[in-house]
Amino acid sequence: DKYHFAEEIEEEETLSLQDKELELIKKSLERHNGKRKLAAAELGISERTLYRKIKQYDL
């Protein structure tokens, strides 16, 4: 049915967004030599949010 198909698309998009977020975080941390304050500023998020995402993605 249509609802089930929409759920599948949402799951795929969520995974894709998580992959992109992880990639952006990794690249930003690399660019700033692991300095979370600078990486967070570049990403437009707080240091606290970045720290939480680092733990979430086990970086």
PQR file of N, CA, C, O and H, with PARSE charges and radii, in Angstrom:
ATOM      1  N   ASP A   1       0.822  -1.201   0.000 -0.4000 1.5000
ATOM      2  CA  ASP A   1       0.000   0.000   0.000 -0.0000 2.0000
ATOM      3  C   ASP A   1       0.860   1.258   0.000  0.5500 1.7000
ATOM      4  O   ASP A   1       2.075   1.191   0.191 -0.5500 1.4000
ATOM      5  N   LYS A   2       0.236   2.376  -0.210 -0.4000 1.5000
ATOM      6  CA  LYS A   2       0.969   3.642  -0.323 -0.0000 2.0000
ATOM      7  C   LYS A   2       1.660   4.020   0.980  0.5500 1.7000
ATOM      8  O   LYS A   2       2.773   4.544   0.962 -0.5500 1.4000
ATOM      9  H   LYS A   2      -0.751   2.430  -0.365  0.4000 1.0000
ATOM     10  N   TYR A   3       1.007   3.758   2.111 -0.4000 1.5000
ATOM     11  CA  TYR A   3       1.582   4.142   3.403 -0.0000 2.0000
ATOM     12  C   TYR A   3       2.881   3.391   3.665  0.5500 1.7000
ATOM     13  O   TYR A   3       3.866   3.983   4.108 -0.5500 1.4000
ATOM     14  H   TYR A   3       0.103   3.332   2.126  0.4000 1.0000
ATOM     15  N   HIS A   4       2.886   2.096   3.395 -0.4000 1.5000
ATOM     16  CA  HIS A   4       4.082   1.284   3.605 -0.0000 2.0000
ATOM     17  C   HIS A   4       5.236   1.787   2.731  0.5500 1.7000
ATOM     18  O   HIS A   4       6.377   1.868   3.186 -0.5500 1.4000
ATOM     19  H   HIS A   4       2.086   1.615   3.036  0.4000 1.0000
ATOM     20  N   PHE A   5       4.935   2.118   1.496 -0.4000 1.5000
ATOM     21  CA  PHE A   5       5.950   2.636   0.581 -0.0000 2.0000
ATOM     22  C   PHE A   5       6.538   3.940   1.115  0.5500 1.7000
ATOM     23  O   PHE A   5       7.750   4.145   1.049 -0.5500 1.4000
ATOM     24  H   PHE A   5       4.009   2.052   1.126  0.4000 1.0000
ATOM     25  N   ALA A   6       5.689   4.822   1.642 -0.4000 1.5000
ATOM     26  CA  ALA A   6       6.152   6.096   2.199 -0.0000 2.0000
ATOM     27  C   ALA A   6       7.067   5.856   3.394  0.5500 1.7000
ATOM     28  O   ALA A   6       8.052   6.572   3.571 -0.5500 1.4000
ATOM     29  H   ALA A   6       4.704   4.655   1.695  0.4000 1.0000
ATOM     30  N   GLU A   7       6.751   4.855   4.214 -0.4000 1.5000
ATOM     31  CA  GLU A   7       7.604   4.525   5.358 -0.0000 2.0000
ATOM     32  C   GLU A   7       8.984   4.084   4.887  0.5500 1.7000
ATOM     33  O   GLU A   7       9.992   4.474   5.478 -0.5500 1.4000
ATOM     34  H   GLU A   7       5.950   4.274   4.070  0.4000 1.0000
ATOM     35  N   GLU A   8       9.043   3.281   3.838 -0.4000 1.5000
ATOM     36  CA  GLU A   8      10.325   2.815   3.308 -0.0000 2.0000
ATOM     37  C   GLU A   8      11.164   3.987   2.821  0.5500 1.7000
ATOM     38  O   GLU A   8      12.366   4.042   3.081 -0.5500 1.4000
ATOM     39  H   GLU A   8       8.225   2.965   3.358  0.4000 1.0000
ATOM     40  N   ILE A   9      10.544   4.911   2.124 -0.4000 1.5000
ATOM     41  CA  ILE A   9      11.266   6.086   1.626 -0.0000 2.0000
ATOM     42  C   ILE A   9      11.802   6.894   2.800  0.5500 1.7000
ATOM     43  O   ILE A   9      12.952   7.332   2.773 -0.5500 1.4000
ATOM     44  H   ILE A   9       9.567   4.866   1.913  0.4000 1.0000
ATOM     45  N   GLU A  10      10.983   7.099   3.832 -0.4000 1.5000
ATOM     46  CA  GLU A  10      11.428   7.864   4.998 -0.0000 2.0000
ATOM     47  C   GLU A  10      12.615   7.190   5.665  0.5500 1.7000
ATOM     48  O   GLU A  10      13.562   7.869   6.063 -0.5500 1.4000
ATOM     49  H   GLU A  10      10.049   6.744   3.854  0.4000 1.0000
ATOM     50  N   GLU A  11      12.585   5.866   5.796 -0.4000 1.5000
ATOM     51  CA  GLU A  11      13.701   5.154   6.410 -0.0000 2.0000
ATOM     52  C   GLU A  11      14.969   5.338   5.590  0.5500 1.7000
ATOM     53  O   GLU A  11      16.036   5.582   6.153 -0.5500 1.4000
ATOM     54  H   GLU A  11      11.815   5.315   5.473  0.4000 1.0000
ATOM     55  N   GLU A  12      14.872   5.225   4.273 -0.4000 1.5000
ATOM     56  CA  GLU A  12      16.034   5.403   3.404 -0.0000 2.0000
ATOM     57  C   GLU A  12      16.572   6.822   3.506  0.5500 1.7000
ATOM     58  O   GLU A  12      17.785   7.022   3.572 -0.5500 1.4000
ATOM     59  H   GLU A  12      14.005   5.027   3.815  0.4000 1.0000
ATOM     60  N   GLU A  13      15.683   7.809   3.519 -0.4000 1.5000
ATOM     61  CA  GLU A  13      16.114   9.198   3.616 -0.0000 2.0000
ATOM     62  C   GLU A  13      16.784   9.456   4.947  0.5500 1.7000
ATOM     63  O   GLU A  13      17.779  10.179   5.006 -0.5500 1.4000
ATOM     64  H   GLU A  13      14.698   7.647   3.466  0.4000 1.0000
ATOM     65  N   THR A  14      16.258   8.879   6.022 -0.4000 1.5000
ATOM     66  CA  THR A  14      16.843   9.066   7.341 -0.0000 2.0000
ATOM     67  C   THR A  14      18.261   8.521   7.364  0.5500 1.7000
ATOM     68  O   THR A  14      19.172   9.183   7.862 -0.5500 1.4000
ATOM     69  H   THR A  14      15.450   8.292   5.974  0.4000 1.0000
ATOM     70  N   LEU A  15      18.456   7.325   6.833 -0.4000 1.5000
ATOM     71  CA  LEU A  15      19.794   6.747   6.800 -0.0000 2.0000
ATOM     72  C   LEU A  15      20.722   7.606   5.962  0.5500 1.7000
ATOM     73  O   LEU A  15      21.873   7.832   6.334 -0.5500 1.4000
ATOM     74  H   LEU A  15      17.716   6.787   6.429  0.4000 1.0000
ATOM     75  N   SER A  16      20.229   8.078   4.845 -0.4000 1.5000
ATOM     76  CA  SER A  16      21.033   8.913   3.974 -0.0000 2.0000
ATOM     77  C   SER A  16      21.421  10.217   4.676  0.5500 1.7000
ATOM     78  O   SER A  16      22.565  10.662   4.576 -0.5500 1.4000
ATOM     79  H   SER A  16      19.293   7.894   4.543  0.4000 1.0000
ATOM     80  N   LEU A  17      20.476  10.823   5.379 -0.4000 1.5000
ATOM     81  CA  LEU A  17      20.767  12.057   6.108 -0.0000 2.0000
ATOM     82  C   LEU A  17      21.785  11.811   7.209  0.5500 1.7000
ATOM     83  O   LEU A  17      22.675  12.631   7.435 -0.5500 1.4000
ATOM     84  H   LEU A  17      19.547  10.462   5.460  0.4000 1.0000
ATOM     85  N   GLN A  18      21.653  10.683   7.894 -0.4000 1.5000
ATOM     86  CA  GLN A  18      22.613  10.361   8.947 -0.0000 2.0000
ATOM     87  C   GLN A  18      24.005  10.162   8.357  0.5500 1.7000
ATOM     88  O   GLN A  18      24.998  10.600   8.938 -0.5500 1.4000
ATOM     89  H   GLN A  18      20.930  10.017   7.711  0.4000 1.0000
ATOM     90  N   ASP A  19      24.075   9.505   7.212 -0.4000 1.5000
ATOM     91  CA  ASP A  19      25.366   9.307   6.548 -0.0000 2.0000
ATOM     92  C   ASP A  19      25.992  10.646   6.171  0.5500 1.7000
ATOM     93  O   ASP A  19      27.189  10.857   6.363 -0.5500 1.4000
ATOM     94  H   ASP A  19      23.268   9.149   6.741  0.4000 1.0000
ATOM     95  N   LYS A  20      25.182  11.538   5.641 -0.4000 1.5000
ATOM     96  CA  LYS A  20      25.686  12.856   5.241 -0.0000 2.0000
ATOM     97  C   LYS A  20      26.133  13.657   6.466  0.5500 1.7000
ATOM     98  O   LYS A  20      27.174  14.314   6.441 -0.5500 1.4000
ATOM     99  H   LYS A  20      24.209  11.367   5.485  0.4000 1.0000
ATOM    100  N   GLU A  21      25.342  13.597   7.528 -0.4000 1.5000
ATOM    101  CA  GLU A  21      25.696  14.308   8.757 -0.0000 2.0000
ATOM    102  C   GLU A  21      27.019  13.786   9.302  0.5500 1.7000
ATOM    103  O   GLU A  21      27.890  14.572   9.676 -0.5500 1.4000
ATOM    104  H   GLU A  21      24.496  13.064   7.549  0.4000 1.0000
ATOM    105  N   LEU A  22      27.172  12.487   9.348 -0.4000 1.5000
ATOM    106  CA  LEU A  22      28.405  11.878   9.835 -0.0000 2.0000
ATOM    107  C   LEU A  22      29.593  12.321   8.987  0.5500 1.7000
ATOM    108  O   LEU A  22      30.647  12.663   9.522 -0.5500 1.4000
ATOM    109  H   LEU A  22      26.465  11.849   9.044  0.4000 1.0000
ATOM    110  N   GLU A  23      29.424  12.315   7.681 -0.4000 1.5000
ATOM    111  CA  GLU A  23      30.497  12.729   6.773 -0.0000 2.0000
ATOM    112  C   GLU A  23      30.881  14.193   7.010  0.5500 1.7000
ATOM    113  O   GLU A  23      32.066  14.525   7.057 -0.5500 1.4000
ATOM    114  H   GLU A  23      28.567  12.037   7.246  0.4000 1.0000
ATOM    115  N   LEU A  24      29.883  15.064   7.159 -0.4000 1.5000
ATOM    116  CA  LEU A  24      30.151  16.484   7.408 -0.0000 2.0000
ATOM    117  C   LEU A  24      30.902  16.687   8.717  0.5500 1.7000
ATOM    118  O   LEU A  24      31.836  17.485   8.785 -0.5500 1.4000
ATOM    119  H   LEU A  24      28.920  14.794   7.120  0.4000 1.0000
ATOM    120  N   ILE A  25      30.495  15.969   9.748 -0.4000 1.5000
ATOM    121  CA  ILE A  25      31.151  16.097  11.052 -0.0000 2.0000
ATOM    122  C   ILE A  25      32.599  15.635  10.958  0.5500 1.7000
ATOM    123  O   ILE A  25      33.506  16.318  11.435 -0.5500 1.4000
ATOM    124  H   ILE A  25      29.736  15.321   9.693  0.4000 1.0000
ATOM    125  N   LYS A  26      32.815  14.477  10.344 -0.4000 1.5000
ATOM    126  CA  LYS A  26      34.182  13.956  10.205 -0.0000 2.0000
ATOM    127  C   LYS A  26      35.083  14.937   9.456  0.5500 1.7000
ATOM    128  O   LYS A  26      36.197  15.228   9.890 -0.5500 1.4000
ATOM    129  H   LYS A  26      32.078  13.922   9.957  0.4000 1.0000
ATOM    130  N   LYS A  27      34.584  15.444   8.323 -0.4000 1.5000
ATOM    131  CA  LYS A  27      35.394  16.361   7.514 -0.0000 2.0000
ATOM    132  C   LYS A  27      35.698  17.646   8.267  0.5500 1.7000
ATOM    133  O   LYS A  27      36.814  18.161   8.194 -0.5500 1.4000
ATOM    134  H   LYS A  27      33.678  15.208   7.971  0.4000 1.0000
ATOM    135  N   SER A  28      34.718  18.163   8.985 -0.4000 1.5000
ATOM    136  CA  SER A  28      34.921  19.398   9.727 -0.0000 2.0000
ATOM    137  C   SER A  28      35.938  19.196  10.847  0.5500 1.7000
ATOM    138  O   SER A  28      36.802  20.045  11.066 -0.5500 1.4000
ATOM    139  H   SER A  28      33.812  17.744   9.044  0.4000 1.0000
ATOM    140  N   LEU A  29      35.834  18.080  11.550 -0.4000 1.5000
ATOM    141  CA  LEU A  29      36.801  17.788  12.616 -0.0000 2.0000
ATOM    142  C   LEU A  29      38.209  17.626  12.037  0.5500 1.7000
ATOM    143  O   LEU A  29      39.182  18.079  12.639 -0.5500 1.4000
ATOM    144  H   LEU A  29      35.132  17.390  11.372  0.4000 1.0000
ATOM    145  N   GLU A  30      38.318  16.986  10.882 -0.4000 1.5000
ATOM    146  CA  GLU A  30      39.626  16.830  10.232 -0.0000 2.0000
ATOM    147  C   GLU A  30      40.197  18.188   9.838  0.5500 1.7000
ATOM    148  O   GLU A  30      41.376  18.461  10.062 -0.5500 1.4000
ATOM    149  H   GLU A  30      37.527  16.618  10.394  0.4000 1.0000
ATOM    150  N   ARG A  31      39.352  19.041   9.249 -0.4000 1.5000
ATOM    151  CA  ARG A  31      39.799  20.373   8.818 -0.0000 2.0000
ATOM    152  C   ARG A  31      40.310  21.208   9.987  0.5500 1.7000
ATOM    153  O   ARG A  31      41.225  22.019   9.839 -0.5500 1.4000
ATOM    154  H   ARG A  31      38.394  18.819   9.067  0.4000 1.0000
ATOM    155  N   HIS A  32      39.702  20.994  11.148 -0.4000 1.5000
ATOM    156  CA  HIS A  32      40.055  21.806  12.316 -0.0000 2.0000
ATOM    157  C   HIS A  32      40.897  21.026  13.324  0.5500 1.7000
ATOM    158  O   HIS A  32      40.940  21.365  14.507 -0.5500 1.4000
ATOM    159  H   HIS A  32      38.959  20.336  11.268  0.4000 1.0000
ATOM    160  N   ASN A  33      41.566  19.978  12.842 -0.4000 1.5000
ATOM    161  CA  ASN A  33      42.477  19.183  13.665 -0.0000 2.0000
ATOM    162  C   ASN A  33      41.848  18.726  14.975  0.5500 1.7000
ATOM    163  O   ASN A  33      42.491  18.746  16.025 -0.5500 1.4000
ATOM    164  H   ASN A  33      41.531  19.702  11.881  0.4000 1.0000
ATOM    165  N   GLY A  34      40.581  18.312  14.903 -0.4000 1.5000
ATOM    166  CA  GLY A  34      39.900  17.770  16.072 -0.0000 2.0000
ATOM    167  C   GLY A  34      39.368  18.800  17.048  0.5500 1.7000
ATOM    168  O   GLY A  34      38.829  18.444  18.096 -0.5500 1.4000
ATOM    169  H   GLY A  34      40.058  18.296  14.051  0.4000 1.0000
ATOM    170  N   LYS A  35      39.515  20.078  16.714 -0.4000 1.5000
ATOM    171  CA  LYS A  35      39.040  21.135  17.621 -0.0000 2.0000
ATOM    172  C   LYS A  35      37.527  21.277  17.465  0.5500 1.7000
ATOM    173  O   LYS A  35      37.025  21.805  16.473 -0.5500 1.4000
ATOM    174  H   LYS A  35      39.953  20.367  15.862  0.4000 1.0000
ATOM    175  N   ARG A  36      36.821  20.784  18.488 -0.4000 1.5000
ATOM    176  CA  ARG A  36      35.354  20.744  18.422 -0.0000 2.0000
ATOM    177  C   ARG A  36      34.730  22.126  18.347  0.5500 1.7000
ATOM    178  O   ARG A  36      33.720  22.317  17.670 -0.5500 1.4000
ATOM    179  H   ARG A  36      37.229  20.356  19.294  0.4000 1.0000
ATOM    180  N   LYS A  37      35.322  23.087  19.034 -0.4000 1.5000
ATOM    181  CA  LYS A  37      34.752  24.439  19.035 -0.0000 2.0000
ATOM    182  C   LYS A  37      34.708  25.003  17.612  0.5500 1.7000
ATOM    183  O   LYS A  37      33.691  25.555  17.191 -0.5500 1.4000
ATOM    184  H   LYS A  37      36.143  22.932  19.583  0.4000 1.0000
ATOM    185  N   LEU A  38      35.800  24.864  16.883 -0.4000 1.5000
ATOM    186  CA  LEU A  38      35.867  25.375  15.512 -0.0000 2.0000
ATOM    187  C   LEU A  38      34.971  24.572  14.569  0.5500 1.7000
ATOM    188  O   LEU A  38      34.312  25.136  13.696 -0.5500 1.4000
ATOM    189  H   LEU A  38      36.626  24.415  17.225  0.4000 1.0000
ATOM    190  N   ALA A  39      34.955  23.256  14.754 -0.4000 1.5000
ATOM    191  CA  ALA A  39      34.109  22.409  13.908 -0.0000 2.0000
ATOM    192  C   ALA A  39      32.634  22.742  14.130  0.5500 1.7000
ATOM    193  O   ALA A  39      31.865  22.835  13.173 -0.5500 1.4000
ATOM    194  H   ALA A  39      35.491  22.798  15.463  0.4000 1.0000
ATOM    195  N   ALA A  40      32.244  22.919  15.378 -0.4000 1.5000
ATOM    196  CA  ALA A  40      30.848  23.246  15.694 -0.0000 2.0000
ATOM    197  C   ALA A  40      30.458  24.575  15.062  0.5500 1.7000
ATOM    198  O   ALA A  40      29.367  24.711  14.510 -0.5500 1.4000
ATOM    199  H   ALA A  40      32.868  22.844  16.155  0.4000 1.0000
ATOM    200  N   ALA A  41      31.352  25.552  15.145 -0.4000 1.5000
ATOM    201  CA  ALA A  41      31.066  26.866  14.555 -0.0000 2.0000
ATOM    202  C   ALA A  41      30.883  26.738  13.045  0.5500 1.7000
ATOM    203  O   ALA A  41      29.960  27.323  12.477 -0.5500 1.4000
ATOM    204  H   ALA A  41      32.239  25.441  15.594  0.4000 1.0000
ATOM    205  N   GLU A  42      31.755  25.981  12.400 -0.4000 1.5000
ATOM    206  CA  GLU A  42      31.647  25.783  10.957 -0.0000 2.0000
ATOM    207  C   GLU A  42      30.333  25.087  10.586  0.5500 1.7000
ATOM    208  O   GLU A  42      29.711  25.419   9.577 -0.5500 1.4000
ATOM    209  H   GLU A  42      32.504  25.506  12.861  0.4000 1.0000
ATOM    210  N   LEU A  43      29.923  24.131  11.401 -0.4000 1.5000
ATOM    211  CA  LEU A  43      28.701  23.368  11.127 -0.0000 2.0000
ATOM    212  C   LEU A  43      27.433  24.114  11.532  0.5500 1.7000
ATOM    213  O   LEU A  43      26.325  23.720  11.166 -0.5500 1.4000
ATOM    214  H   LEU A  43      30.428  23.861  12.220  0.4000 1.0000
ATOM    215  N   GLY A  44      27.607  25.192  12.288 -0.4000 1.5000
ATOM    216  CA  GLY A  44      26.442  25.970  12.709 -0.0000 2.0000
ATOM    217  C   GLY A  44      25.656  25.315  13.830  0.5500 1.7000
ATOM    218  O   GLY A  44      24.447  25.511  13.949 -0.5500 1.4000
ATOM    219  H   GLY A  44      28.507  25.512  12.585  0.4000 1.0000
ATOM    220  N   ILE A  45      26.353  24.531  14.655 -0.4000 1.5000
ATOM    221  CA  ILE A  45      25.718  23.887  15.804 -0.0000 2.0000
ATOM    222  C   ILE A  45      26.518  24.205  17.058  0.5500 1.7000
ATOM    223  O   ILE A  45      27.663  24.650  16.977 -0.5500 1.4000
ATOM    224  H   ILE A  45      27.336  24.372  14.558  0.4000 1.0000
ATOM    225  N   SER A  46      25.916  23.977  18.210 -0.4000 1.5000
ATOM    226  CA  SER A  46      26.621  24.247  19.463 -0.0000 2.0000
ATOM    227  C   SER A  46      27.664  23.156  19.715  0.5500 1.7000
ATOM    228  O   SER A  46      27.585  22.059  19.162 -0.5500 1.4000
ATOM    229  H   SER A  46      24.986  23.616  18.276  0.4000 1.0000
ATOM    230  N   GLU A  47      28.638  23.481  20.561 -0.4000 1.5000
ATOM    231  CA  GLU A  47      29.641  22.480  20.921 -0.0000 2.0000
ATOM    232  C   GLU A  47      28.980  21.291  21.605  0.5500 1.7000
ATOM    233  O   GLU A  47      29.374  20.143  21.400 -0.5500 1.4000
ATOM    234  H   GLU A  47      28.702  24.372  21.011  0.4000 1.0000
ATOM    235  N   ARG A  48      27.980  21.580  22.413 -0.4000 1.5000
ATOM    236  CA  ARG A  48      27.264  20.516  23.124 -0.0000 2.0000
ATOM    237  C   ARG A  48      26.595  19.554  22.135  0.5500 1.7000
ATOM    238  O   ARG A  48      26.656  18.336  22.303 -0.5500 1.4000
ATOM    239  H   ARG A  48      27.661  22.513  22.579  0.4000 1.0000
ATOM    240  N   THR A  49      25.960  20.115  21.110 -0.4000 1.5000
ATOM    241  CA  THR A  49      25.315  19.281  20.090 -0.0000 2.0000
ATOM    242  C   THR A  49      26.359  18.457  19.346  0.5500 1.7000
ATOM    243  O   THR A  49      26.148  17.273  19.084 -0.5500 1.4000
ATOM    244  H   THR A  49      25.910  21.104  20.973  0.4000 1.0000
ATOM    245  N   LEU A  50      27.476  19.078  19.009 -0.4000 1.5000
ATOM    246  CA  LEU A  50      28.538  18.349  18.313 -0.0000 2.0000
ATOM    247  C   LEU A  50      29.057  17.216  19.192  0.5500 1.7000
ATOM    248  O   LEU A  50      29.262  16.102  18.709 -0.5500 1.4000
ATOM    249  H   LEU A  50      27.647  20.040  19.222  0.4000 1.0000
ATOM    250  N   TYR A  51      29.270  17.488  20.469 -0.4000 1.5000
ATOM    251  CA  TYR A  51      29.755  16.461  21.387 -0.0000 2.0000
ATOM    252  C   TYR A  51      28.772  15.286  21.438  0.5500 1.7000
ATOM    253  O   TYR A  51      29.183  14.125  21.431 -0.5500 1.4000
ATOM    254  H   TYR A  51      29.104  18.393  20.862  0.4000 1.0000
ATOM    255  N   ARG A  52      27.469  15.597  21.490 -0.4000 1.5000
ATOM    256  CA  ARG A  52      26.441  14.558  21.520 -0.0000 2.0000
ATOM    257  C   ARG A  52      26.482  13.722  20.235  0.5500 1.7000
ATOM    258  O   ARG A  52      26.345  12.499  20.278 -0.5500 1.4000
ATOM    259  H   ARG A  52      27.136  16.540  21.496  0.4000 1.0000
ATOM    260  N   LYS A  53      26.670  14.384  19.111 -0.4000 1.5000
ATOM    261  CA  LYS A  53      26.713  13.668  17.833 -0.0000 2.0000
ATOM    262  C   LYS A  53      27.985  12.825  17.715  0.5500 1.7000
ATOM    263  O   LYS A  53      27.958  11.746  17.122 -0.5500 1.4000
ATOM    264  H   LYS A  53      26.781  15.378  19.076  0.4000 1.0000
ATOM    265  N   ILE A  54      29.082  13.300  18.267 -0.4000 1.5000
ATOM    266  CA  ILE A  54      30.326  12.523  18.277 -0.0000 2.0000
ATOM    267  C   ILE A  54      30.101  11.224  19.054  0.5500 1.7000
ATOM    268  O   ILE A  54      30.536  10.154  18.628 -0.5500 1.4000
ATOM    269  H   ILE A  54      29.105  14.176  18.749  0.4000 1.0000
ATOM    270  N   LYS A  55      29.423  11.328  20.188 -0.4000 1.5000
ATOM    271  CA  LYS A  55      29.113  10.127  20.971 -0.0000 2.0000
ATOM    272  C   LYS A  55      28.123   9.230  20.228  0.5500 1.7000
ATOM    273  O   LYS A  55      28.270   8.008  20.214 -0.5500 1.4000
ATOM    274  H   LYS A  55      29.070  12.197  20.533  0.4000 1.0000
ATOM    275  N   GLN A  56      27.113   9.851  19.610 -0.4000 1.5000
ATOM    276  CA  GLN A  56      26.084   9.100  18.881 -0.0000 2.0000
ATOM    277  C   GLN A  56      26.704   8.273  17.760  0.5500 1.7000
ATOM    278  O   GLN A  56      26.328   7.119  17.553 -0.5500 1.4000
ATOM    279  H   GLN A  56      26.994  10.844  19.621  0.4000 1.0000
ATOM    280  N   TYR A  57      27.654   8.863  17.037 -0.4000 1.5000
ATOM    281  CA  TYR A  57      28.282   8.182  15.905 -0.0000 2.0000
ATOM    282  C   TYR A  57      29.567   7.451  16.297  0.5500 1.7000
ATOM    283  O   TYR A  57      30.249   6.877  15.448 -0.5500 1.4000
ATOM    284  H   TYR A  57      27.959   9.800  17.204  0.4000 1.0000
ATOM    285  N   ASP A  58      29.885   7.478  17.584 -0.4000 1.5000
ATOM    286  CA  ASP A  58      31.062   6.775  18.107 -0.0000 2.0000
ATOM    287  C   ASP A  58      32.340   7.190  17.375  0.5500 1.7000
ATOM    288  O   ASP A  58      33.113   6.347  16.917 -0.5500 1.4000
ATOM    289  H   ASP A  58      29.330   7.944  18.274  0.4000 1.0000
ATOM    290  N   LEU A  59      32.544   8.500  17.275 -0.4000 1.5000
ATOM    291  CA  LEU A  59      33.735   9.032  16.594 -0.0000 2.0000
ATOM    292  C   LEU A  59      34.894   9.179  17.565  0.5500 1.7000
ATOM    293  O   LEU A  59      35.977   9.612  17.172 -0.5500 1.4000
ATOM    294  H   LEU A  59      31.917   9.184  17.647  0.4000 1.0000
TER
END
